[in-house]
């Protein structure tokens, strides 16, 4: 790559817990000699995704090339956060060959793609592709309204139904902007459910976009990088529910951190998290927990009522062994009750 060529940028979008971080980690481990940089837009008070990726020790993407933006949704703070981060990466003597941007699960990708059409950005960067990661099991379980007309019909019959489902709009906007859809967690689906989810995705796509079916985010880096989509020049073919709006916000969601303390029994902790999630309709819980007597920290991640945990790395010397979880839910969730239940 010469000093005047555009640096390709891949935007990885997807709903909460779809598996974006797992997919990106796999790409970093199989970069094929590319020098990568990563920009992470974390939604919440604890940089869980950033810590996961920094602990990889991957030569293709050293820790200095991982930039975390935790000051709000990236699609809302492009000028304040994203552009300075890009400037810093491009100013490096060892300029990256490719930049990967992991958006928050709540982010709309189109406003971010629009930023690449700004003259001072377009001269140096191009959107190589937008990758939408879909949680197949969550979609099969009906977490989203796949048929907007059916929702309207229900609205006519039942005035208590919320007319504008923000989760559905976020999910659909991510699909509508995609150059490639990664249908993740396929191993959790029956053949019939998998076929139904694939059909629902195809029905949402406005143009010819491939869908690949995977589990554990195992996608060949050669498939994800090098799409040459130049998405910033193709905005008209990427419709959005928010095209008529000048700005948007995320007042439909709440996010907060809870200190839970060390645990001697991880299984009992996960059972408690599952019970609290079901009682309060929490969308996502993620964070790190100290396990009494163990030298490694426990990574906890939950989507809906599905939880998984693993020891990701040893606690560093002098590092506070804080046990803290980020909780994400729709606006109005009972923060006080959830905090009391998790901290108790």
N, C-alpha and C positions, 0 to 999 in steps of 0.2 A: 504494500500500500504506500503510495507516495504522499507527500505532505499536502497535496491539493485535492486528493480524492475524498469523496464523501464517506463518512463513517456510517455503516449500517446500524440501525437500532431495531431491536425486536421488542415489542411490547407484549408482555404476558398478562392477560387479564383473566378473570374468572371469579365466580361467586365464592363466598366464605367457605374455606375448607375444601375447595375443589382439588387441591393438590399442586398448586403453583410452585411452592417452595421445593417440594420433592422433585418435580419436573426440572426446575432450574438447577438443582444440585446435580442431577443426572447429566444435564448438558455440560456443566462445568467440569465434571469428571471425565467427559468424553469430548473435549473441545477440538480435537484433531489439530493441535498445534496453534490454534487461534489464541491471541492475547485478548482476554475478555475483561470487561468492566460491568459492574452490576449496580443499578440504582433500585433501592427498595423503598416502597412507600407503605410504611406500617400504619395501620389504623388502631390506635390504642396507646397506652402509656408505657408498655414494655416492648422493647424491640425484639420480639421472639424470633421472627424470621431472619433478621439480621444476625442474631447470635448463632442460629443454626448454621447459616452459610459461612460465617466467619470461622466456625470451628472445623470446617472441612479440611483445611490445610491443602488446598488444591493449587498446584503451580500455575495453571492457566488463568487463575483469577486470584491474585494475592490479596491479602486483607486490605491493603491500601486502595485497591480498585473496587472496594465495596462501599457504596455511599448509601446511608440510610436517611430518609426524609420522613420525620415523624411529626411534622407541624400541621398536619391536616391533609385532606384528600388531595392527591397530586393534580387531579383534573381541575381542582378549584384554585390551586396555588402555583400554576405553571410558571408565571413570571417571577414569583418570590423565591421558589425553591428549586424547581427543575432546571431552569436556565443557568443559575449560578453553579449547580452541580455539574452540568454539562461543560460549562466553561472551564472548570477546574480539571476535569478529565482530559479535555482536548489540549490543555496547556501543558500537560505532562510530557517529558522528554520521550517516554515510552508510551506514546499515544495508543489507546486500545484499538484492536482490529475490529471489534464488534462490541456494542453496548446492549445489555439486556435490562429492560425496565420491568420490574414486578410491581404492578399497581395494587392498591388496596382492593379487597374484595368488594368494596362499595363504590369503587370508581367507575365512571363512565369513560370508555376509551376514546370516544370521538373528540372531546375537547383537547385531549392530549395530542392526538394526531394532528389536529388543526394547528397546534403550536409549531409543528415542523414545516408549515407553509409560510411562516414568518420569514421575510427576506434574510435576516441575519442568521437564522437557523438553517434555512433551506440550502444555503451556500455550502454548509459543512456537514449536514446530517441528512439521512433519508430513512424513512420507516421501512425497513426490510420486510416486516410483516407483523400482523397482530395475531397473536395466538390466544384463543379462548379455551380455557380449561374448564370442563364441565364435570361435576360430581354426578356420575350416572346413577348411583344409588339414591341420592337425594332427589333427583328429578323423577325417578321411577316411583318414589314414595309420595309424589304429589306436592313437593315443596313449592312448586311454581304453577301458575295457571297457564297452561299451554295453549288454551283456546280463548282468546279475548272475547269472541262473540258469545261463547257460553257464559263468561263472566257477566256480560251485559244482560243476558237472559236471566241469570240468577238475580241480578240487581233489580230487574223489573218485578221479580216475584218476592223478593225479600229486601226490605229497606234497611235492614241491619247489616247487610254485607258491605264491606269497604269497597267503594267504587274503583279507587286507584290503588292497586297493589304495588307498592314501591319495590318489593323484592322481584316481582315479575318484570318490572320495567328495567331494573338493573341487569338482570339475567338476559333479557332480550336485547338490550342495547349492546351488551358484550358480544353476543352472537352476531348481531347485525353489522358489527365493525370488523369481524374476524376475516383473516385470510386462511386460517386453518383452525379447525375445531378438534381439540383433544378430548375424547370421551374417556374419562378416567374412571377407575374403580370398576371396570367391566367384570372383574372376577366376582363381584358381589351380586351380579344380576343373572337371572335365568335367561335362556335364549329368547324367550318370548318378551321379557321385559327389556332386554337389550335392543331387540328389533323395534319395540315401541318407542324407546328413548331416541334411537337413531332417526326414526320417522318424525318424531316431534321436532328434533333439531333441524332436519331437512326442511320441514314446513315453515320454520322461522327464518331461514336464510334467504335473502333477497337475490342471491346470485350463486354462481357455481363455486362452492367452497367445499373442500374435502373434509371429511370427518375420519379421524383415525381412532381406533379403539385400543385402549391400553389399560394396564394396572400398575400401580406404584409409580406412575409418572415415567415409565421406561419408554422414552421416545428417542430415536436416533437424532443426534445433534445435526446431522447432515440434512435431516428432514425439516427441522425447525429453523435453521439458520441458512440464509442464502435464497430466500423466496423472491427477493428483488421486486416486491410489490409496489414500492414507491407510493405507499398509502396516502401520503399528503397530497398527491396529485389525483386521488380517486375518491375524494370526500363525497361527491354526489351519489356514488354507488354504495354509500354506507349510511343509510337512514338511521335516525334516532328518535326516540320518543320526545327528546328535548330539543329538537331542531328549531322549534319556534320560540325557545326561551333564550334570553341573553346569558343568564347565569343559572346555576342550580346550587342547592345545598343538600346537606344530609341530615336535615332535622327529623327525618323518619327513623333515625337510628341513634342508639345510645351506646357508649363504650366507656368502660371504667375498669380500674385494676383493683384486685382484692388480695391482701396479704393473708395467706392461709396457714402459715407456720409449717414446721417440719412434720413429717409423717413417718410412723414406723410400719405402716401397713398400706402400701400403694393400692392394693386391690380394694380395700375399704374406702380409700379416698376416691377412687374412680366410681365406685358404687354411689357414693354421696354426691359426686358431681353429676352423675346421670340422673339421680332423683331430683336434684335442684333444677337441672335443665328442663326436665319434663314438667315440673311444677310451675315454672315461670316462663316457659316457651322461649328459652335462650337459643340464639342461633349458633353461637360459637364460643368456645372456651379454649384458651391456649396459654401456656406459660411454663415456668420451671419450678420444681419443687425439690426441697432437700429431703432425702430419705435418711432417717436416723441410722448412723453407723456405716453409711455407704460413702465412698470417696467420690462418687460421680453424681452429677445432678440429673434429675429425672425430667425429661421433656414430656409434657402432657398436652394432647390436642384432642378436641372434641368438636364434632359437627352434629347438631341435633343431639340425639341420645347415643350416638356412636362415639366411643372414646378409645384412644390408644395411647400407650406410653412406652418410652424407651430411655435408657441412659445414654446421653449424647456425648458427654465428655467429663473429665475430672474437674472438680472445683479448682480454680487457680489459687495459688498461694496468696493469702491476704484478701481474697475476693469475698464479699459478704454473701453468706449462704441464704440469700433471700428466697422465700417461697412465695411467688406472686403469680397470679393468674389474671389475664385480660378477659373480660366478659363483654360480648357484643350481642345486642338484641334490638328489637324494634322499639321506637319511642314509646315511653310509658311503662317499660318494665320496672318492677319494684326493686330499685337499687338497694334500699335499706334492708329489705327482707333477704335478697340474694346475698348481700355482704354478710349478714348475720348467719345465714345458713352455711356459707362457705368457710367463714372464719371460725365457726363454732366447733 
